[in-house]
Amino acid sequence: MENIRQYNEEQFQMLCLAVADTTSGMCLFQSYDPDDQTEIAERLQKMIQKKSCILDMSRIDAAGYPDEIGKIRDLIKEYKDVSVVILCNLQLCGAAIGDRKYIQNLNHMRDQMFSMKKVWIFGMSPYFAVMLSREARDLYSCIMGHFEFYREDEKHELVFEDTEVSGDIRLSLRKLTELQFCIEHQGVEQTDVKTRLSIVSVWNGIYEYSRKDIVELICRILVKLEEDMENMEFSAADCIKFLEVVAARLHLEQYRSAFHAAEVIRANAERLLPEKSREFGDICRLYGECCLNLGMYDEAEESISEALSCYDAVSPDYFWQKIRTLDILTQIKTMKGFSDEALDISCRLISEVERCYGKKYDGLPVLWNNRGGIYTALGKLSDALQCFQKSNELLKVLNSEKKGSRGNTLKNIGIIYSRMGDCKQAIRYLKDAEAVYNQINPLLRKTKKVQTVYRLLAENYQKASEEELSEKYRRLAEQTIR
């Protein structure tokens, strides 16, 4: 991008011209930084030769946020005969009222706002602007000018997002950045629990795409949220909301911390939630997953069985939580030495999922990969290879963006070829796995899996008499320690 200061100035001058050239209409400017939105609004007010007012949501009590036309009229009634109304930091209205709900309300006010014969300038975050385009098409189609502003020290990752990811992931990245700016502006300690939980929830959905600064911020937030958990009086709703903390710790491979948080939540849930509810099932599922990762297999199986009992009581259908829980059960059975039983569960699970959701269900690659893991435990390498290859093909067909899943499946194919003695094919797939893992932030790479890739590359290059490469990967395997 050209010099950001120059770019911002050009955007500002174009915004001024847009306001000057119309007597009635709507414009939109966007910036992640709430302070920058305020500064742009104040500078615009000084520059334009029209009577104007600023309604800055960062300086208005949430109860007064303009979610109906009457509130807008109340906010501007003290400004006599203004022809330009600048509303900035509108993303705060979405945070308080709900993004979709507030935007729909704004959309319903469109005709009444136009009837007031004013120029309306909307300032908001990029995430909120995208949501506006999706949820308020009538209003959005009337906006005659769109202007984007960036901080001078803003990293290029905030400007240029990964074009290979889907629109939904890009939207979540925008939301993540909006929340990051909000929290860094207020400070982690001063930010309310709702906002801290919101950023962890968004991050859990797209953690593989995180930058280092986001991961570090999430770690700081988790510490604060865990302090909150120790000192607060839980409600039934809190038991569900704070599961985001457990999920985040699992993504970070911080299994002891995940287990401790799950223990606190489960203890409160046992007295607050219905015993056979889906919500209690979710808590048991995550608690069991923590136990599995800590090698507590009996406790894991007991908790997973309890989760399945809850899900069965709610519905006989195969919803995603139930699918995930059955898949975890196959892993527990395999680790306990009951691979035949695990294989039987896996076969029935995949059959039911394909019947219910079709053969292109996005969770199938993981299920096929994990069935391959069961065959590996049974020593049936050819069957395992077929499962891993099936997983890999499905990931391609589905154009899956799950980098962790792609890397893991490629690694597993490399492992099987290595055990079969085909070092050439093993190296090929292990190198592909390495390339995928290198796309993930180092703080989020599954360390043990990456270490396995390096170790196997070292072994197979040695078999192929490529000593220099073997030594390179041996050193990398030794260095890959968290």
Beta strands, then each sheet from edge to edge (+ up, - down):
strand 1: 25-30
strand 2: 52-56
strand 3: 84-88
strand 4: 119-124
strand 5: 143-148
sheet 1: 2+ 3+ 4+ 1+ 5+
end
